[in-house]
């Protein structure tokens, strides 16, 4: 893979915050990306069309309004339903409670996200991801296993999930 790459930045339909997207665009450009930023309240259909047309090497989804968990699931499902496979990461503040972060990360990894960047170390971990992706390819990234917090482990065991 070349050291520069094509990247799409989007959020989810409900989210009108903009500066998170601008921040990520600048960070990605500093790391060699040519970025197409689809802006706030991104309709799912627009993202699907943009992925089909631009064939990005990476899709970065950011949401901070607290509804991103649902929106991120809907978005990736729509890409898959349209037969589109692209390395795709998501981050920000995806629910309204920090204590949800491990559960949300686990769910979105299982749903097909390449990685999920939440909490205080989101940006340093994302930088590591970009460095690795530029040299090895983003699809080869192995996300750290999601932590199962004790309160979820009880629920998983009761449901027979291992
Ligand atoms: C400005 C702002 C607004 C403006 C947005 C203007 C605009 N067009 O951008 C307005 C007034 C419109 C607004 C509205 C709302 N807001 Co607001 N808003 C903020 C505020 C004050 C700053 C956000 C910002 O610009 N930050 C600067 C950017 C650069 O930082 P950031 O967004 O935090 O992103 C960082 C990280 O999260 C991370 N990150 C983000 N995405 C990703 C993705 C990846 C891949 C990675 C690696 C990292 C990453 O990187 C960034 C840099 O560190 C925050 C509070 C705060 N101080 O953060 C609340 C905040 C985001 N808003 C909040 C809420 C609840 C709302 C509303 C729902 C309020 C309401 N009841 O109407 C609405 C939602 C509107 C909508 N439909 O989305 C909450 C979200 C709560 C949550 N998620 O738990 C916050 C956190 C305030 C709070 N403490 O409660 N908001």
Boltz pocket constraint, residues with backbone or C-beta under 6 A from the ligand:
constraints:
  - pocket:
      binder: B
      contacts: [[A, 14], [A, 15], [A, 16], [A, 17], [A, 18], [A, 19], [A, 20], [A, 23], [A, 24], [A, 60], [A, 61], [A, 62], [A, 63], [A, 64], [A, 65], [A, 66], [A, 67], [A, 89], [A, 90], [A, 91], [A, 92], [A, 93], [A, 94], [A, 95], [A, 96], [A, 97], [A, 117], [A, 122], [A, 123], [A, 126]]
      max_distance: 6.0
